[in-house]
């Protein structure tokens, strides 16, 4: 199967992830005192299962067979970082007004990009990226938000099919294969790769800001 570092010890240990709060509007968004990782993706891509995989818990984030259940920004404390679960996009069976409301929530959340250390954009490994996926990636590029495209449900494909789909999805999104992480919440496949990425994000966020002492000197 696609190479991962699953056989190595995890780069980051999640001991006791807990739910913090939900936010329905910008005024309720939290200002984190540590790095914040956002998770976004289309409805039914498996965001809740992905979060539960990282936490090592089955019911931290509520899963549902009904797409579009996540309609708020849900915050979780993962110890060394905060995780923000964002409303799913692209669900066809809701009104235009409801879609607009979700889109507005996402816009306002990402507008506060100084609070966001990284974004995991989830895409179903079994399918081509949707138009909504492409638009989301373009949105992240436009706002210069650091992100990683993370494929879910990798266990649903054979090794050869997964490899083929990774190449195809990377090409569709104009990314290199090395820029995608394949995962499975069912088997924990790829979990260590995600934790390693989060660890590197935390390390960068915690680096002291360099200040040039000569910057203000008169010439």
N, C-alpha and C positions, 0 to 999 in steps of 0.2 A: 504494500500500500504506500501511498504518499509518505515521504520521510517526515518523521516528527522526533522530538526528543522525549517521548513518553516513557522510555526506559530509564531515563536519568531522573535523579531526585528533583522535585519541583523547585523552581527558582524562588518561589514565593509560597509561603504556607498560610492558608486561610483558616483561622482557628474558630472564629465565632461571628459569622456575618449576621447582621441584624437589620430589620426594617427600621427606617427612620421616620419618614413621612411621605405624604403624597401632595402634589401641587397641581392646582387646576388653572392657575394664572401666574403671570410673571411676578406679581407681588409676593407670591408664596415660594418662589424659587429660593433654595438655600444658598448661602455663600460659604463654600467649604473652607475649612482650616487645614486641609491637606489635599493632595492631588485628587481630581475628580475625573472618572472615566465614564463616558456616556455610551450607551448601547442603543443603536437604532436599527431599523429594518422594516420591511413590509409586513403587514399583518399575516400571522400564521407562519412566519419564518422560523420561529422557535426561540424568541428572545428570552422568555421566562425559563425555558429548559436550559438555555445557555447560561443564564445567571445562576440557576440552581446547581449546574455542573461546577461552576467556579467556586461556589460556596460549599460544595460537598453536602448539600442538603436538598431534599426532594420537594419541600413545600415553602421555601423562603419566598420565591416569587410565584404567584398563583398562575398555574397553567390552565388552559381551556381549549376544548376542541372547537370552540366558536371564535373565529378570527375577529380581530378588532376589539378585544376585551380591554386591552390597556389603553385607557383614554386620558390618563393623567401622567405626570412625571413622577415616578416612584423612586425614592432615594433609599439606598442601603449603605450601611457602614460595614466595610470589609477590613477594618483594622488599619492598614497602612494607606487605604484610599477610600473614597466615596464612589459608589456606583450609581449612576442615574439611568433608569429604565424609561425610555421615551415612547410616546404613543406610536403604534404601528401606522404605516402609511399604505395607501393603495388598496384599501378594502372597498370592494365595489358595492356592497349591500348596505351602505349607509347613505344618508341624504347628502346633497352637495353642501348644505349648511354645516353638517357635522364634519365633513371632510375639511371644509374651510377652517373650522374651529381647531381641528387637530393640526393643520398646517400652520395656523397662527401660533399655536403653542410651541411648535418646533422652531419657528422663526424667532420667537422671543427668547427661547432657551439658547439657541446658538448665537444670538446677538450678544449674549454675555460671555463671549468666548474667552475672556480673561480668566474665567472660572473653570474652563475645560482644559484638561491636560491631554486627553486623547479620546478618540471616538472609534468604537468597533462597529462597523457597518456590516450587518449580517445579510447574507445572500444564500438562498437555498442551493445546495450543491447539485441538486438533480435537474435544475432548470436554467435556462438562459436568464441573464439579468433582465428585469422588466424596465419599462420606460421610467417608472418611478425610481428604480434603483439608480439608473443612469443620472437622472435629475438630482437625486440626493448626493451622488458622488461629485457632480459638477458644483452643487451648492457648497459642499465641504471644501472643494478646491478654491472656489471663489472667495470664501471667507478665510482661506489659509489655515484651516483647522487640521491638525495632524490626525490621520485616521488609518485604520487597517481593515481591509475587506476580509471578512471571516465567513467561511462557508459552513453551513449547518447541515445536519442529517447526512454526513458522509457515510454512515453505516448502511445507508440504503443503496449504495452503489458497490459494485465489485471493484477490486483494486485497479483494474485496467480502465473501467468506466470512470472512476474517480479521477484518475490521472488525465483522461481525455477531457473531462468536464472542467478541471482546473485550468487546463490550457485554453479551452474555449472561452471560459468566463473571463480569464485574464485578458484575452484578445479583445473581447467585447467591451471591456472597461479600459482598454489601452494601458494595461498594467503588466509588469513582469510577473511570471509565475511565482517568483520569490516574494512578491508583495501580498500573496494570499495565504491565509491560514485555514486549513481544513479541520473541522471538528465534528464530534458526535456526542450529544448529551447522553445517548443511550449507553455508550461504551467508554466514555471519557477520552476518546481518541482526540488528540490534539490539545488536550487541556494544558499540558505542560508548556506547549508553545505559546499559548495565550498568556499564561502566568509569567513566562519569561519576558514577553513583550511588556506586560504591565510593570514588571520589576524594572525594566529599563526606562519606562516612562516615569516611574516614581523617582529613580535616581537622577534623571535629568531635571525633574521639577524641584528636587531638593538641592540642586547645585546652587551655591551662592552666586548672586548676580555680580558680574565683573564691573567694577567702576574704574575708569581711567582717571587717576589722580591728577594727570596733567591736562585733562580736557578743559578745565576752566581757567588755566593759566593764560595770562596775556602774552601775546607774541611780541 
